[in-house]
Amino acid sequence: MPKRVLVVEDNELNLKLFCDLLRAHGYLAEPVRDGREAVATALRFEPDLVIMDIQMPHVTGFELIERMQRDAALSRIPIMAVTAYASHEDEERIRTAGARSYVAKPISLARFVEQVERLLASASNEAV
């Protein structure tokens, strides 16, 4: 059964790129364009991984990560942040919020897939 990945991204081109890339690697990708829908969609979709843009309108990725970490049904799901923020302080803030990793924009396709695979493998090992 393919691993399920929720992609939260307000930029339509990035959302399509991430979902197409995930699907090409055998994952089931569920797009979410508006961060306000992310938690409800995650509860319904039950993803194995969440890929989250940090800079979004209405609700930031930081806020969504923190909400997911407080929800018992979602807190076990690893989160990978995708962001234009690339400083050491930004990485620290992203990890402190609860993301397990991050990829800086513009993304390297190989690094993106590598991080997805690493996080999913890590989450599978924790579940055993």
DSSP file with accessible surface (Angstrom, degrees, kcal/mol):
  #  RESIDUE AA STRUCTURE BP1 BP2  ACC     N-H-->O    O-->H-N    N-H-->O    O-->H-N    TCO  KAPPA ALPHA  PHI   PSI    X-CA   Y-CA   Z-CA
    1    1 A M              0   0  204      0, 0.0     2,-0.0     0, 0.0     0, 0.0   0.000 360.0 360.0 360.0 131.2    0.0    0.0    0.0
    2    2 A P        -     0   0   70      0, 0.0    25,-0.1     0, 0.0     2,-0.1  -0.314 360.0-106.7 -67.9 147.0    1.5    3.4   -1.0
    3    3 A K        -     0   0   72     23,-0.2    25,-2.8     1,-0.1     2,-0.5  -0.459  33.7-126.2 -69.5 145.8    2.5    5.8    1.7
    4    4 A R  E     -a   28   0A  66     23,-0.2    44,-3.2    42,-0.2    45,-1.3  -0.838  25.2-171.7-102.5 128.5    0.2    8.8    2.1
    5    5 A V  E     -ab  29  49A   0     23,-3.1    25,-2.6    -2,-0.5     2,-0.5  -0.980  11.9-153.5-126.3 122.0    1.6   12.3    2.0
    6    6 A L  E     -ab  30  50A   0     43,-2.5    45,-3.3    -2,-0.5     2,-0.6  -0.823  12.3-159.8 -91.1 127.4   -0.3   15.5    2.7
    7    7 A V  E     -ab  31  51A   0     23,-2.8    25,-2.5    -2,-0.5     2,-0.7  -0.947   6.2-169.9-114.5 115.3    1.1   18.5    0.9
    8    8 A V  E     +ab  32  52A   1     43,-3.3    45,-2.7    -2,-0.6     2,-0.3  -0.907  29.3 138.8-107.9 107.4    0.1   21.9    2.3
    9    9 A E        -     0   0    1     23,-2.3    23,-0.1    -2,-0.7    47,-0.1  -0.957  40.6-160.3-154.5 126.6    1.2   24.6   -0.1
   10   10 A D  S    S+     0   0   63     -2,-0.3     2,-0.7    45,-0.2    -1,-0.1   0.704  73.5  88.4 -84.9 -18.5   -0.5   27.8   -1.2
   11   11 A N     >  -     0   0   69      1,-0.2     4,-2.8     2,-0.0     5,-0.2  -0.705  69.4-151.4 -84.2 117.1    1.5   28.3   -4.4
   12   12 A E  H  > S+     0   0  100     -2,-0.7     4,-2.4     1,-0.2     5,-0.2   0.863  92.7  49.8 -58.4 -41.7   -0.3   26.3   -7.2
   13   13 A L  H  > S+     0   0  137      2,-0.2     4,-2.6     1,-0.2    -1,-0.2   0.931 113.6  45.3 -65.6 -44.0    2.9   25.6   -9.2
   14   14 A N  H  > S+     0   0   43      2,-0.2     4,-3.0     1,-0.2     5,-0.3   0.912 111.8  53.0 -64.6 -41.3    4.8   24.3   -6.1
   15   15 A L  H  X S+     0   0    2     -4,-2.8     4,-2.5     1,-0.2     5,-0.2   0.938 111.9  45.0 -59.5 -46.1    1.8   22.2   -5.1
   16   16 A K  H  X S+     0   0  119     -4,-2.4     4,-3.0    -5,-0.2     5,-0.3   0.929 113.5  50.3 -64.7 -44.6    1.6   20.6   -8.5
   17   17 A L  H  X S+     0   0   67     -4,-2.6     4,-2.6     2,-0.2     5,-0.2   0.947 113.2  45.1 -58.3 -50.3    5.3   20.0   -8.6
   18   18 A F  H  X S+     0   0    3     -4,-3.0     4,-2.5     1,-0.2     5,-0.2   0.934 116.3  45.2 -62.7 -46.2    5.4   18.4   -5.1
   19   19 A C  H  X S+     0   0    3     -4,-2.5     4,-2.8    -5,-0.3     5,-0.2   0.926 114.4  48.4 -65.8 -42.9    2.4   16.2   -5.7
   20   20 A D  H  X S+     0   0   68     -4,-3.0     4,-2.3    -5,-0.2    -1,-0.2   0.915 112.8  48.8 -62.6 -42.6    3.6   15.1   -9.2
   21   21 A L  H  X S+     0   0   26     -4,-2.6     4,-1.0    -5,-0.3    -2,-0.2   0.927 112.9  47.1 -63.6 -44.4    7.0   14.3   -7.9
   22   22 A L  H ><>S+     0   0    4     -4,-2.5     5,-2.4    -5,-0.2     3,-0.7   0.930 112.5  49.0 -63.1 -45.5    5.6   12.3   -5.0
   23   23 A R  H ><5S+     0   0  115     -4,-2.8     3,-1.8     1,-0.2    -1,-0.2   0.887 105.9  57.4 -63.2 -37.4    3.2   10.4   -7.3
   24   24 A A  H 3<5S+     0   0   83     -4,-2.3    -1,-0.2     1,-0.3    -2,-0.2   0.771 106.7  50.8 -64.4 -23.4    6.1    9.6   -9.7
   25   25 A H  T <<5S-     0   0   88     -4,-1.0    -1,-0.3    -3,-0.7    -2,-0.2   0.194 128.1 -97.4 -99.2  13.4    7.8    8.0   -6.7
   26   26 A G  T < 5S+     0   0   49     -3,-1.8     2,-0.2     1,-0.3    -3,-0.2   0.588  78.9 133.2  89.6  11.1    4.8    5.9   -5.8
   27   27 A Y      < -     0   0   36     -5,-2.4     2,-0.8    -6,-0.1    -1,-0.3  -0.637  58.8-123.4 -94.0 154.9    3.3    7.9   -3.0
   28   28 A L  E     -a    4   0A  74    -25,-2.8   -23,-3.1    -2,-0.2     2,-0.4  -0.868  35.3-162.7 -93.9 110.0   -0.4    8.9   -2.6
   29   29 A A  E     -a    5   0A   3     -2,-0.8   -23,-0.2   -25,-0.2   -25,-0.1  -0.854  12.4-166.5-104.3 132.5   -0.3   12.7   -2.5
   30   30 A E  E     -a    6   0A  55    -25,-2.6   -23,-2.8    -2,-0.4     2,-0.2  -0.960  16.6-145.2-116.5 113.6   -3.2   14.8   -1.2
   31   31 A P  E     -a    7   0A  33      0, 0.0     2,-0.4     0, 0.0   -23,-0.2  -0.572  15.0-173.9 -82.6 142.8   -3.0   18.5   -2.0
   32   32 A V  E     -a    8   0A   3    -25,-2.5   -23,-2.3    -2,-0.2     3,-0.1  -0.977   5.2-177.6-132.8 119.1   -4.2   21.3    0.4
   33   33 A R  S    S+     0   0  123     -2,-0.4     2,-0.5   -25,-0.2    -1,-0.1   0.680  70.4  52.9 -89.2 -22.5   -4.1   24.8   -1.0
   34   34 A D    >   -     0   0   32      1,-0.1     3,-2.5    22,-0.1     4,-0.4  -0.968  69.7-147.2-122.8 119.2   -5.3   26.7    2.1
   35   35 A G  G >  S+     0   0    2     -2,-0.5     3,-1.3    22,-0.3     4,-0.5   0.754  96.0  70.8 -55.6 -24.4   -3.6   26.2    5.5
   36   36 A R  G 3  S+     0   0  144      1,-0.3    -1,-0.3     2,-0.1     4,-0.3   0.723 101.6  45.7 -67.0 -18.2   -6.9   26.7    7.2
   37   37 A E  G <> S+     0   0  105     -3,-2.5     4,-2.4     1,-0.1    -1,-0.3   0.466  88.4  93.0 -98.4  -3.7   -8.0   23.3    5.8
   38   38 A A  H <> S+     0   0    0     -3,-1.3     4,-2.7    -4,-0.4     5,-0.2   0.901  83.8  45.4 -64.0 -46.5   -4.8   21.4    6.7
   39   39 A V  H  > S+     0   0   32     -4,-0.5     4,-2.4     2,-0.2    -1,-0.2   0.950 115.5  46.4 -66.1 -46.6   -5.7   20.0   10.1
   40   40 A A  H  > S+     0   0   68     -4,-0.3     4,-1.9     1,-0.2    -1,-0.2   0.914 114.6  48.2 -62.4 -40.6   -9.2   18.8    9.1
   41   41 A T  H  X S+     0   0   14     -4,-2.4     4,-3.4     1,-0.2     5,-0.3   0.914 110.0  52.2 -67.0 -40.3   -7.8   17.2    5.9
   42   42 A A  H  X S+     0   0    0     -4,-2.7     4,-2.3    -5,-0.2    -2,-0.2   0.916 108.7  50.5 -61.9 -41.0   -5.0   15.5    7.9
   43   43 A L  H  < S+     0   0   75     -4,-2.4    -1,-0.2     1,-0.2    -2,-0.2   0.893 117.9  39.4 -64.8 -37.1   -7.5   14.0   10.3
   44   44 A R  H  < S+     0   0  154     -4,-1.9    -2,-0.2    -5,-0.2    -1,-0.2   0.916 121.4  41.0 -77.4 -43.5   -9.6   12.7    7.3
   45   45 A F  H  < S-     0   0    8     -4,-3.4    -3,-0.2    -5,-0.2    -2,-0.2   0.765  88.2-150.4 -80.0 -27.6   -6.7   11.6    5.1
   46   46 A E     <  -     0   0  132     -4,-2.3   -42,-0.2    -5,-0.3    -3,-0.1   0.966  22.4-159.1  53.2  64.5   -4.5   10.1    7.8
   47   47 A P        -     0   0    0      0, 0.0   -42,-0.2     0, 0.0     3,-0.1  -0.262  26.9-144.9 -73.8 158.3   -1.1   10.8    6.1
   48   48 A D  S    S+     0   0   44    -44,-3.2     2,-0.3     1,-0.3   -43,-0.2   0.600  90.9  15.5 -88.5 -18.4    2.2    9.1    6.9
   49   49 A L  E     -b    5   0A   0    -45,-1.3   -43,-2.5    28,-0.2     2,-0.5  -0.980  66.6-148.4-153.8 145.3    4.0   12.4    6.3
   50   50 A V  E     -bc   6  79A   1     28,-2.2    30,-3.0    -2,-0.3     2,-0.5  -0.982   5.9-160.7-118.3 129.5    3.0   16.1    6.0
   51   51 A I  E     -bc   7  80A   1    -45,-3.3   -43,-3.3    -2,-0.5     2,-0.5  -0.960  20.8-170.1-107.2 122.9    4.9   18.4    3.7
   52   52 A M  E     -bc   8  81A   0     28,-2.8    30,-2.7    -2,-0.5     2,-0.2  -0.961  22.8-142.8-127.9 122.6    4.2   22.0    4.9
   53   53 A D  E     - c   0  82A   5    -45,-2.7    30,-0.2    -2,-0.5     3,-0.1  -0.544  14.4-154.4 -69.9 144.9    5.0   25.4    3.4
   54   54 A I  S    S+     0   0    2     28,-1.2     7,-2.9    -2,-0.2     2,-1.1   0.868  78.3  60.7 -90.6 -40.6    5.9   27.8    6.1
   55   55 A Q  S    S+     0   0  111     27,-0.3    -1,-0.2     5,-0.2   -45,-0.2  -0.736  71.3 138.8 -97.3  97.2    5.0   31.1    4.5
   56   56 A M        -     0   0   16     -2,-1.1     2,-0.1    -3,-0.1   -22,-0.1  -0.950  51.4-105.9-134.0 156.0    1.3   31.0    3.7
   57   57 A P  S    S+     0   0   66      0, 0.0     2,-2.5     0, 0.0   -22,-0.3  -0.354  96.5  14.9 -74.7 162.3   -1.6   33.5    4.0
   58   58 A H  S    S+     0   0  124    -23,-0.1     2,-0.3   -24,-0.1   -24,-0.0  -0.228 134.0  22.4  74.5 -52.8   -4.3   33.2    6.7
   59   59 A V  S    S-     0   0    4     -2,-2.5   -24,-0.2     4,-0.0     2,-0.1  -0.982  81.2-129.5-146.1 132.9   -2.3   30.7    8.9
   60   60 A T     >  -     0   0   51     -2,-0.3     4,-2.2     1,-0.1    -5,-0.2  -0.415  23.0-116.4 -81.5 160.8    1.5   30.2    8.9
   61   61 A G  H  > S+     0   0    0     -7,-2.9     4,-2.9     1,-0.2     5,-0.2   0.861 116.8  59.2 -60.3 -35.1    3.2   26.8    8.7
   62   62 A F  H  > S+     0   0   11     -8,-0.5     4,-2.3     1,-0.2    -1,-0.2   0.940 106.6  46.7 -59.0 -47.0    4.6   27.4   12.2
   63   63 A E  H  > S+     0   0   84      1,-0.2     4,-2.4     2,-0.2    -2,-0.2   0.913 113.4  48.7 -62.2 -42.1    1.0   27.7   13.5
   64   64 A L  H  X S+     0   0    0     -4,-2.2     4,-2.7     2,-0.2     5,-0.2   0.910 109.7  51.4 -66.2 -41.8   -0.1   24.6   11.7
   65   65 A I  H  X S+     0   0    0     -4,-2.9     4,-2.4     1,-0.2    -1,-0.2   0.946 111.6  47.8 -59.5 -46.4    2.9   22.5   12.8
   66   66 A E  H  X S+     0   0   87     -4,-2.3     4,-1.5    -5,-0.2    -2,-0.2   0.907 111.4  50.4 -63.2 -40.6    2.1   23.5   16.4
   67   67 A R  H  X S+     0   0  105     -4,-2.4     4,-0.8     1,-0.2    -1,-0.2   0.924 111.7  47.8 -61.8 -44.3   -1.6   22.7   16.0
   68   68 A M  H >< S+     0   0    4     -4,-2.7     3,-0.7     1,-0.2     6,-0.3   0.884 108.6  54.2 -65.6 -36.8   -0.7   19.3   14.6
   69   69 A Q  H 3< S+     0   0   67     -4,-2.4    -1,-0.2     1,-0.2    -2,-0.2   0.814 108.1  50.4 -67.5 -27.8    1.8   18.6   17.4
   70   70 A R  H 3< S+     0   0  179     -4,-1.5     2,-0.6    -3,-0.2    -1,-0.2   0.619  92.7  88.4 -83.6 -13.6   -0.9   19.3   20.0
   71   71 A D  S XX S-     0   0   50     -4,-0.8     4,-2.5    -3,-0.7     3,-1.2  -0.772  70.3-148.6 -91.4 121.0   -3.5   17.0   18.4
   72   72 A A  T 34 S+     0   0   91     -2,-0.6     4,-0.4     1,-0.3    -1,-0.2   0.847  97.9  51.5 -57.1 -35.7   -3.1   13.4   19.7
   73   73 A A  T 34 S+     0   0   58      1,-0.2    -1,-0.3     2,-0.1    -5,-0.1   0.729 121.6  31.2 -75.3 -20.1   -4.2   11.9   16.3
   74   74 A L  T X4 S+     0   0    5     -3,-1.2     3,-1.8    -6,-0.3    -2,-0.2   0.623  92.4  88.3-112.0 -17.0   -1.7   14.0   14.4
   75   75 A S  T 3< S+     0   0   46     -4,-2.5    -3,-0.1     1,-0.3    -2,-0.1   0.753  85.6  56.9 -63.0 -24.4    1.3   14.4   16.7
   76   76 A R  T 3  S+     0   0  142     -4,-0.4    -1,-0.3    -8,-0.1    -2,-0.1   0.666  84.4  99.6 -78.8 -15.3    3.0   11.2   15.6
   77   77 A I  S <  S-     0   0    4     -3,-1.8   -28,-0.2    -9,-0.1   -29,-0.1  -0.583  76.9-125.1 -78.9 124.3    3.1   12.2   11.9
   78   78 A P        -     0   0    1      0, 0.0   -28,-2.2     0, 0.0     2,-0.4  -0.400  22.6-150.2 -67.7 146.5    6.4   13.6   10.8
   79   79 A I  E     -c   50   0A   1     19,-0.4    21,-2.4   -30,-0.2    22,-1.2  -0.974   8.5-163.2-121.6 131.0    6.4   17.0    9.2
   80   80 A M  E     -cd  51 101A   0    -30,-3.0   -28,-2.8    -2,-0.4     2,-0.3  -0.971  15.6-146.7-111.8 118.3    8.8   18.3    6.6
   81   81 A A  E     -cd  52 102A   0     20,-2.7    22,-2.5    -2,-0.5     2,-0.5  -0.654   7.4-162.2 -83.7 140.6    8.8   22.0    6.2
   82   82 A V  E     +cd  53 103A   0    -30,-2.7   -28,-1.2    -2,-0.3     2,-0.3  -0.995  29.6 155.7-121.3 121.3    9.5   23.5    2.7
   83   83 A T  E     - d   0 104A   0     20,-2.1    22,-2.8    -2,-0.5   -30,-0.0  -0.986  57.7-136.9-151.0 153.9   10.5   27.1    3.0
   84   84 A A  S    S+     0   0   58     -2,-0.3     2,-0.5    20,-0.2    -1,-0.1   0.602  84.5  99.6 -81.4 -15.7   12.3   30.1    1.5
   85   85 A Y        +     0   0   74      1,-0.1    -2,-0.1     5,-0.1    20,-0.1  -0.610  44.5 162.0 -70.3 123.9   13.6   30.8    5.0
   86   86 A A        +     0   0   60     -2,-0.5    -1,-0.1    18,-0.1    18,-0.1   0.369  26.0 112.7-131.8   7.1   17.1   29.3    4.9
   87   87 A S  S  > S-     0   0   45      1,-0.1     4,-2.3     4,-0.0     5,-0.2  -0.343  76.1-111.6 -79.4 165.8   19.1   30.8    7.8
   88   88 A H  H  > S+     0   0  125      1,-0.2     4,-2.4     2,-0.2     5,-0.2   0.893 120.1  53.1 -61.8 -39.0   20.3   28.7   10.7
   89   89 A E  H  > S+     0   0  135      1,-0.2     4,-2.4     2,-0.2    -1,-0.2   0.882 107.6  51.1 -64.5 -38.1   17.9   30.6   13.0
   90   90 A D  H  > S+     0   0   40      2,-0.2     4,-2.5     1,-0.2    -2,-0.2   0.921 109.4  50.0 -64.7 -43.7   15.0   29.7   10.7
   91   91 A E  H  X S+     0   0   54     -4,-2.3     4,-2.6     1,-0.2     5,-0.2   0.932 110.9  49.8 -60.4 -43.4   16.0   26.1   10.7
   92   92 A E  H  X S+     0   0  111     -4,-2.4     4,-2.7     1,-0.2    -2,-0.2   0.926 111.3  48.3 -60.5 -44.9   16.1   26.1   14.5
   93   93 A R  H  X S+     0   0  140     -4,-2.4     4,-2.0     2,-0.2    -1,-0.2   0.902 111.3  50.6 -63.8 -40.2   12.7   27.8   14.7
   94   94 A I  H  X>S+     0   0    0     -4,-2.5     5,-1.9     2,-0.2     4,-0.9   0.934 113.8  44.3 -64.1 -44.4   11.2   25.3   12.3
   95   95 A R  H  <5S+     0   0  103     -4,-2.6     3,-0.5     1,-0.2    -2,-0.2   0.889 110.7  54.4 -69.2 -37.6   12.5   22.3   14.3
   96   96 A T  H  <5S+     0   0  109     -4,-2.7    -1,-0.2     1,-0.2    -2,-0.2   0.884 103.2  57.1 -63.2 -36.2   11.5   23.9   17.6
   97   97 A A  H  <5S-     0   0   10     -4,-2.0    -1,-0.2    -5,-0.2    -2,-0.2   0.805 130.6 -93.7 -65.4 -27.7    7.9   24.2   16.2
   98   98 A G  T  <5S+     0   0   20     -4,-0.9   -19,-0.4    -3,-0.5    -3,-0.2   0.409  77.4 137.6 131.0  -1.8    7.9   20.4   15.6
   99   99 A A      < -     0   0    5     -5,-1.9    -1,-0.3     1,-0.1   -19,-0.2  -0.522  43.1-150.0 -73.6 141.9    9.0   19.8   12.0
  100  100 A R  S    S-     0   0   72    -21,-2.4     2,-0.3    -2,-0.2   -20,-0.2   0.715  73.6  -7.4 -84.8 -24.0   11.5   16.9   11.7
  101  101 A S  E     -d   80   0A   0    -22,-1.2   -20,-2.7    -7,-0.1     2,-0.3  -0.965  61.4-148.7-157.1 173.0   13.2   18.3    8.7
  102  102 A Y  E     -d   81   0A  23     -2,-0.3     2,-0.4   -22,-0.2   -20,-0.2  -0.991   4.6-152.6-149.9 154.6   13.1   21.1    6.2
  103  103 A V  E     -d   82   0A   2    -22,-2.5   -20,-2.1    -2,-0.3     2,-0.2  -0.998  24.5-130.4-125.4 130.5   14.0   21.7    2.6
  104  104 A A  E     -d   83   0A  35     -2,-0.4   -20,-0.2   -22,-0.2     4,-0.2  -0.573  35.2 -89.1 -83.2 143.0   14.9   25.2    1.4
  105  105 A K  S    S+     0   0   50    -22,-2.8     2,-0.1    -2,-0.2     3,-0.0  -0.737 111.3  53.0 -88.0 145.3   13.3   26.8   -1.7
  106  106 A P  S    S-     0   0  131      0, 0.0    -2,-0.1     0, 0.0     2,-0.1   0.512  99.5-143.8 -68.4 141.1   14.1   26.7   -4.5
  107  107 A I        -     0   0   30     -2,-0.1     2,-0.6    -4,-0.1    -2,-0.1  -0.390  10.6-130.9 -80.8 151.9   14.2   22.9   -3.9
  108  108 A S     >  -     0   0   64     -4,-0.2     4,-2.7     1,-0.1     5,-0.2  -0.898  18.9-144.4 -91.2 123.0   16.5   20.4   -5.2
  109  109 A L  H  > S+     0   0   85     -2,-0.6     4,-2.4     1,-0.2     5,-0.2   0.914  99.5  49.6 -58.4 -41.6   14.3   17.6   -6.5
  110  110 A A  H  > S+     0   0   72      1,-0.2     4,-2.5     2,-0.2    -1,-0.2   0.925 112.5  46.5 -64.6 -43.4   16.8   14.9   -5.4
  111  111 A R  H  > S+     0   0  100      2,-0.2     4,-2.6     1,-0.2     5,-0.2   0.898 110.4  54.3 -65.7 -39.6   17.1   16.4   -1.9
  112  112 A F  H  X S+     0   0    0     -4,-2.7     4,-2.2     2,-0.2    -2,-0.2   0.962 112.6  41.8 -57.6 -52.8   13.3   16.7   -1.7
  113  113 A V  H  X S+     0   0   17     -4,-2.4     4,-2.7     1,-0.2     5,-0.2   0.911 113.1  54.5 -64.3 -40.2   12.7   13.0   -2.5
  114  114 A E  H  X S+     0   0  112     -4,-2.5     4,-2.5    -5,-0.2    -1,-0.2   0.921 109.5  47.1 -59.7 -44.0   15.6   12.0   -0.3
  115  115 A Q  H  X S+     0   0   12     -4,-2.6     4,-2.7     2,-0.2     5,-0.2   0.902 111.2  51.3 -65.8 -41.0   14.1   13.8    2.7
  116  116 A V  H  X S+     0   0    0     -4,-2.2     4,-2.5    -5,-0.2     5,-0.2   0.959 112.7  45.7 -59.8 -49.0   10.7   12.3    2.1
  117  117 A E  H  X S+     0   0   92     -4,-2.7     4,-2.4     1,-0.2     5,-0.2   0.909 113.3  50.0 -62.8 -41.3   12.2    8.8    1.9
  118  118 A R  H  X S+     0   0  110     -4,-2.5     4,-2.6    -5,-0.2    -1,-0.2   0.938 112.3  46.6 -63.9 -45.7   14.3    9.3    5.1
  119  119 A L  H  X S+     0   0    2     -4,-2.7     4,-2.6     2,-0.2    -2,-0.2   0.906 113.2  48.2 -65.4 -41.4   11.3   10.7    7.1
  120  120 A L  H  X S+     0   0    9     -4,-2.5     4,-2.2    -5,-0.2    -1,-0.2   0.908 113.0  48.2 -66.7 -38.7    9.0    7.9    6.0
  121  121 A A  H  X S+     0   0   51     -4,-2.4     4,-2.2    -5,-0.2    -2,-0.2   0.924 112.4  49.2 -65.7 -42.6   11.6    5.2    6.8
  122  122 A S  H  X S+     0   0   40     -4,-2.6     4,-1.9    -5,-0.2    -2,-0.2   0.923 111.4  48.8 -62.4 -43.3   12.3    6.8   10.2
  123  123 A A  H  X S+     0   0   22     -4,-2.6     4,-1.6     1,-0.2    -1,-0.2   0.895 110.2  51.9 -66.4 -36.8    8.6    7.0   11.0
  124  124 A S  H  X S+     0   0   40     -4,-2.2     4,-0.8     1,-0.2    -1,-0.2   0.901 109.1  50.3 -65.2 -39.6    8.2    3.3   10.0
  125  125 A N  H  < S+     0   0  123     -4,-2.2     3,-0.5     1,-0.2    -1,-0.2   0.864 108.9  51.9 -67.1 -36.5   11.1    2.3   12.3
  126  126 A E  H  < S+     0   0  116     -4,-1.9    -1,-0.2     1,-0.2    -2,-0.2   0.835 105.4  55.7 -67.2 -33.0    9.5    4.2   15.2
  127  127 A A  H  <        0   0   89     -4,-1.6    -1,-0.2    -5,-0.2    -2,-0.2   0.690 360.0 360.0 -73.5 -19.8    6.2    2.4   14.7
  128  128 A V     <        0   0  157     -4,-0.8    -3,-0.0    -3,-0.5    -4,-0.0  -0.382 360.0 360.0 -78.9 360.0    7.8   -1.0   15.0
